[in-house]
Amino acid sequence: MLRLKTLLFLLFASIGILAMGLSAAPAYAHGFGERYDLPLPLTYFVIGGAAAVVLSFLVVGIFLRGEYSGERYPRLNLFGLEPLRLILSGPLTWFLKTASLLLFLLVIATGLYGSERPVNNLTPTFVWIIWWVGMGFVVSLVGNLWAVVNPWKIIFGLAEFLYHRVNPQWELTLGLDYAHRVGVWPSVFLFFAFVWVENALPESASPALLAWLIIAYSLLTLGGMFLFGKHQWLRYGEVFTVIYGFLTRFSITEVRTSDPVVCHECSGPHCSGGTSNYRSGCVDCYECFEYARDRQLNLRPPAIGLHAQESLPVGLTALVLLVLSTVTFDGFSDTPEWASALGWALTQTPQLTSPYFNGLVIANTLGLVLFPLTFAAVYWVFCAMMQGVVARRGAPGPTPPQLMTAFVYSLVPIALAYHFAHYLGFLLIQGQLIIPLASDPFGNGADFFGTASYVVNITITNARFIWFFAVMSIVVGHIIAVYLAHLKAVTIYGSGRLALKSQVPMLALMVIYTVVSLWIISRPITE
């Protein structure tokens, strides 16, 4: 029987081989976005992708046996290297925090006082491309940079420091008790509002509107920190801290501390201090990491942080499903089928002419509502099928809602894969706008760095590369999801054979989603 390390090596070696093969694709000097015929019929890609997912299921079922605790995996502590520790925990951290705060203020200023044309204003490009898309790539591949550069955390931390200098015996918070039964539901609703602005609001690229929305969210976030405490609100109510917190579990780095005194006082979702699960410390708990003396910044195998021993709260499960479904809707909204639906919605609502309330807004809002509900319903059905498979073999098992919370982390690689597939071209092409905007952020003709005349290079990538990258991302993401789901099943059911049988419905769900994902990303190319 192969050990877990061997299986991980084989899994990620295969990913590396796929990546090298993809990088060997030739570059073509064609305009990005032009009509492009797929190198092979879409059916071949769909069959191949589905077969890869099924094959991974068989390989994992054969070679992964017994219970896996999730603690035994190779780690390299970067803080163990003194030069790296001094750089990463000192000057680099303060530089990133200072740059983040200055950029935050600049983005608000350019939104309020800069050009009204989105393409000539720093705010829309920075918010939607550099920050939202780019940060998603960074936190999921490298590590939780957001925990360092979160501007609201920095601002409140400065206010706490100044307040403590004046009143050393007091804390800058009212210290109200947060209702833990509410959990992360505020983040769920705030994230839905965020994606509604992104996908349904026609004026989502308006610099002034974005600036005012940032100001409003800042008041809400800083107010929540003042009412409940900085870490309490970051833990439950600051939506991007919550989202990036679970996306970073896929990354190749982790923060870890084994300070039992600090961890005992923490009740964060990632902290196991003071409980029977506390062995080698708490992982990815930035609240403990901020105050602990014994700190580690470790390199680790990708995606291993998604093997959570505990079942997630219902609110966090809902948030993961919301992220997965809304990024899928974002891709589906680019298809000719959705364009036809929008055209029909406009013909049915000719009397609605307001830019904020018309047929397009109604249709996109309904899409944003129906996609998460459909995802949740389908996920419940397959979890019920999983329970039925186990029950027919006489083994008691969790209920469908319990299975939904137990296996939801295995869906995160799928959400990330689709995020990579859908946004890479957008980041590479549209992201170049940051080069001229760095010299002329207000759009008033300035040229601070000599790059204001830069013209976006649309030949930096091509449809062939984007297509193969998208296929690779989606298939590899689903393979990793199969692996994580099987790990969780072994943990729940104990028996490797029973765990394998229980995962047949989950495999079917992932194959179906692989097929749907490939179809969605092919539509703008084939039409």
N, C-alpha and C positions, 0 to 999 in steps of 0.2 A: 504493500500500500504506500502510495506516495505521501510524503508529509505535506503540510500546508505550504511551507516555504517553496517546495518544489512545484506545487500546483500554481502558486502565485508567480513563480518565475516563468513557467510555461505560458500562463495567461498573458502576462505583460510583455513577454518576449514576442508573442504572436502579434500583440498590438503594435510593438515597435517595427516588426517586419511589414505590417500593413502600412504603417506611416511612411517607412522608407520607400515602399513601392509607390505610394501616392505622390511623394515628393519628387519622384522621377518623372512625373507627367510633364510633357513639354509645354513651354509657354507660347501662347499664340497672341499675336498683335491684333486682336479683335476687340471691338467695343463691348464693354461689359453690359449685359442686358439685351443684346441683340438676340434674334431667333437662333436657337441652337438645337440640332437634332442629337438625341442621346446616342452615345457610341454603340450601345446595344439596345434592343427593345426593352421597354420598362419591365415587361414580364420576366425577363431573365434576371434583372436586378432583384425583383421582388422574390422570385423563387430562391435565388442565391442567398439573399438576406435571411429569409425565413429558415432555409436549410442550415445556415450558420448558427442561428439561435437554437434550433433543435439539436444540432450536433453538440453545441456547448453544454446543453442539458444532459446529454448522454455521457459526455466526458466527465462532467462534474459529478454525476451520479455514480459513475464507476470508481473514480479515484478519491472522492471525498467521503470518508467514513468517520463515524464517531462524532462526539460532541466537540465543538470548537468554542473556546471561551471568549475569543476576541482580544485577548491580552497578549498572546504569543505571536509577535511579529517583529521583524528586524527594525531597529531604530538607531539613528545616529544623532547624538546630541550636538548641535552646532555650537551651543554655549560651552561645550567642553573644550573647544578650541579658543584660547584666550583672545587672540586678535579679533576673531569673529564676534565673540561675546561683547567685547568693548565697542565694536562698531554697531552691531545690531541693537544692543540695548541702550546705547547712548546717543552719539551724534546723529546717526541715521534716523532714529526715532524722533528726535527733536526737529530735524530738518523736515521730515514728512509731515509732522503735525503743523509746523509753521507754514509750509507750502499749502497744506490742505485748508487752513484757516484763511489765508490770503486769497486762494482760489475761490473759496466759498463767498467771500465778500465781493470779489471781482465779478462773479457770475450774477449776483444780485444787482450790482451796479450796472453792468452792461445790459441786463434785462430791463432795468428801469430807465436808463439814460442813453442807451446805445441805439443803433439803427433799428427801425421797425421791420426791416427785411430779415427774415430768419437766416438766410445764407450769409449775410454780412454781419451777423451778431454772434458773439461767443456763446451766449447762453443756451440756445437750442442744441447746437452741436455738442457742447460739453455735457449737457444733461442727458440727452438721449443716446449719444454715441459713445463718447469717451467714458462717462461715468456709468450709466446703466448697463450698456453692453460690455464695455471694456472691463469694468469692475467684476462683472459676472465671470468673465474669462479668468481674471487674476485670482479671485478668491477660490474658485473651484479647481484650478490647476496648480497654483503656487501656494496659497495660504490666505488666512483671513486678514488681508491688508486693511479692510474696513474697520476692524477693531482698533487700529492705530490712527487712522485718518478721519474717522467719523467727526465731522465739524461740530455737531451738537454736543457730543461727548467732550470735545476739547473746550468749547465755550463754557459749558457748565463746570468743567474741571477748573478752568481759570477763575470763574466766579467763586467756586468753593475755596480755592486757595486764598483769594483776596479776602473773602468773608472770614476765613479762619484766622487770618492775620489780625483782623479787628476784634473778633470774638472767638478766642481759642477754645472756649468751652461749648460752643454751639456748632451745629451743622446746618448747612444751607438746604434745609428741607423741612416740611411740616411733619414728615414721618407718618403719614396716614397709612393704615394697613391696606395693602392691595388684596382684593378678593381673589384668592388663588383659584377658586372655581371658575373665574372668568378666564384665566390663563392667557393665551395669546390671541384670543378672539378680537381684541382691538386691532392687532396687526393684520388679521384676516380681512377685516372691513377696510382698513387703510390701504392694504395692497390692492383690493378690488377697486377702490377709488383711484389708485395710481394707474392701474392698467386701463381703467375707463378713460382717464385723461389721455393716455397714450394711444388707445385704439379707437375711441368713440368720439372724442371731443375734436371738432374740426379745427379749432384754434390751438391745438396742442403744441404747435411750433412757434406761437407768438411769444417773443422775448419778454414783453411786459407781463403777460399772463403767467408765464413760468416763474418770473421773479416774485410776483405776488403769492403764487402757490407755495413757493419755497419759504417765503416769510410766514405764511399762515401755518405751514407744517412746523417751522421753527418754533413759533409761539406754542403750538400744541406740545411739541416734544420737550421743550424747556419747562413748560408748565407741568407736564407729567413728572419730570424729574424733581421739580420743586415740591410737588404734592406727595409723591411716594418714595422719593429717593432716586439717585442717579441710576444705580444698578437695577433697582426694581423695574423702572420704566424701560431701561435698555433691554432687560430680560423678556419683557412681555409686550410692551407697547411701541417700541421703536422698530417699525416694520422691517427696515433694511438690516438692522442688527440681527433680528430673528432669522430673516431669509438667508443672509450671508453666513449666519452661524451654522445652518444645516448644509448649505452648499459647500462650505469649506471642508466638510468631512470627507469629501472626495479628493481633496488636495494631497500633495506630497509632503506637507509639513503639519505639525501639530504643536501646540503648547501644552506642557505638562508640569504639574507641580506636585510634590509629595510633602507639603507642609501641613501636617494634621491640624495645627492650631488654626491656621487661616481657613482651611477647607471645612473644619467643623462649624465655623460660623456662617458658611455659605449654604444657601438652599437653591443654588442655580440648577438648571436642568441638566447640565453636563457634569456637575460636581457630585462625587460620591463620598466626600469627606464625612466622617462620623457615622458611616453606615457599614453594614457587613460587606458591602461590595468594595470598600476602600482597601486596595492592596498596594498597587504601585503608584497611586496618586490619581488626581482627577485630570481629565484630558479635555482640551479645548474649552476650558472654563476661564475666560479672560478676566472675570472678576477676581478669582483666586490668584491668577497669574500676575495681576497688577500689584498685589500686596505681599505675595509670598517671597521668602528669601531663597528657597530652593526651587529654581526655575530651570526648565529645559525647553529648548526649541529644537524639535526632532525632525529629521527626515524619516519618512515612512513609506511603505508601498501605497500606491494610489488606491483610493476607494475603501481602504480597510477601515477608515473611521465610520463608515456607514453601517458596519455590523454592530448595531446597538443591542445590548443585552435586554434593555427594558422596552416595553411597548410605549409608544408615544401618546401624549394626551390627544384627545379628540380635536382640539383646536389646532394643534400643530399638524395633525394628519390632514385636516381640512386645508391648511395653508399649503402643504406640499402638493395636494391634489389641485389646488387653485393655481399654483405656479405651473404645474405640468399642463393643465388644460388651457390656460390663457396663452402660453407660448405656442401651443398647438393652434389655437384660434388665430393668433397673430400670423402664423404661416398660412392657414386656410384662407384668411382674409385677402391674401394676394392671388388667389386662384381665380380663373375665369368664372367658376361656378358661383363664388361669392359675389363677384362683380355683377353677375346677372341678378342675383338676389337683391343687391343694392339698387340696381336699376328698377326692379319691380317695386321695391319699397318706395322709391321716389314717385313712381307713377300712381301709387295708391295714396300718397299724401301731398298732393299739389298745393294744398292750402297752408301747409306748414313751411314757412319761408325763413324762420329765425335761424341764424347760424348755430345756435345752441340747441334747437329743438326742431328737427326735421326728419324726413324718412331715413336718411343715412345714420343719424344719431340713434334713432329708435332701433333700426336693424342691428347696428353694431352692439348696442346695449343688450338686446335680446340674445345675440350671439355670445356675449361675455357671460350672460347669466346661464344660458342653456348648456354651454360646453362644460362648465364645472359640474352642473347637476347631472349631466349625462355621464361624465367620467366617474363621478361618485357612484351612480347607479350601476354602471357596468362593473366597476371594481367590487361593489357589494355582491353582485351576482356571482362573480368568479370566486370570491371568498366563500360564499355559500356553497358553491360546488366543491371547493376544497374541503370544507367541513363535511360535506356529504361523502366524499371519497374516504375520509378517515373514519367516519361513523360506520360505514358499511363493513369495515374491518374490525368493528367492535372496540375501537379505541376512543375514549373520551377526548374531546378536544375543545379548543376555544370556539366561541360563537363567531359568526361573520363580522360583527362590529369589532370584536377583539382581534380577529385576524387582520382586519383593515389597519388597525393601529400598529400591529406587530410587523407587518410587511411593507409599510408605506415607505420606509427608507430605501428599500430595494428599487423603488420607482425613481429615486433621485438621479441615478445615472442616465435614465431615459430622458428626464427633463433637461439635464445638462447636454446630452447628446443632441437633442433637438435645438437647444439654445445655440450650440456651436454650429450646427448645420444651417440654421436659419439666418444667423447674424454674421457669419464670417465675412461674406462678401460686402455686407453693409459696413462692417468695421473697417475693412481694408480700403474700400473706395470712398465712402462718405467721411470716414474718419480722417482722411487727408485734409479735410477742411480746417482742421485744427492748426495746420501749419501756417496758412495766411492769417487766420484769426489770432494766432499768438502775437503777431506783429500789429494787428489792427482789431483789437477785441471789440471796440465800440462801433466799428464800421464808419469812422469819420475821416479816413484817409491817412491815418498814422502808419508808420513802418518802423517799429521799434527794433526789430531783429533782422530786417532786410528780407523778410519772407512774404510780405504782403501781396506780391505779384505772383506767388506760386499758383500754378494751375494743376488741378487734380489729374493724376495720371490714371486713366481708366484701364491701361494695359498692364497694371501691376498684377492682375489676376485675370482669369477667363472662366467661361461657363463650364468647360471641361474639368478644370481643377476644382471649382466649387462643387460640382456634381459628385465627383469621386470623394472629395472630403466629406460631403454630407452623407453619402452612403456609408463610408467607413465609420463616421461618428455614430450614426444611428445603429448600425449593426454591432459595433463594439460596445456601445452603451447598453444595448439589450443583452449582450453576452455577460457583461459585468452584473447586470440586474439579475440574470438567471443564477449566477454564482452567489450573489448576496442573498437571494431568496432561498436558495438551498441551504446556505449556512444557517439562516434563521429557522428553517423548517427542522433541521437537525437539532437545533437548540430547543425547539418547542416539543418535538415528538420523540427525541432521543434515538429511536431506531432509524438507521440510515435507510432501510428499505421502505419504512412507512413514510419517512420524509420525502423520499423520491416519488412515491405514488401521490402524496398530497400535492406535489408541485406540478402535476400534469395540468390542472386547470390554469395555474399561473403561467405555465409555459404557453398554453393556448392564447391567453390574454396578451402575452408579450409578442407572440408571432403575429397576432392580429394587428397590434399597434405598430409593429415593424412594417407590415404591409401598408397600413394607412399612412404612416409617416413618409415612406418612400413615394407613395402616390402624391401626397401633398407637395413635397419639395420638387417633384417632377413637373407639376402643372405649369408654372411660369416658363419652364424651359421648353416644354413640348408644344405649348400654345403659341 
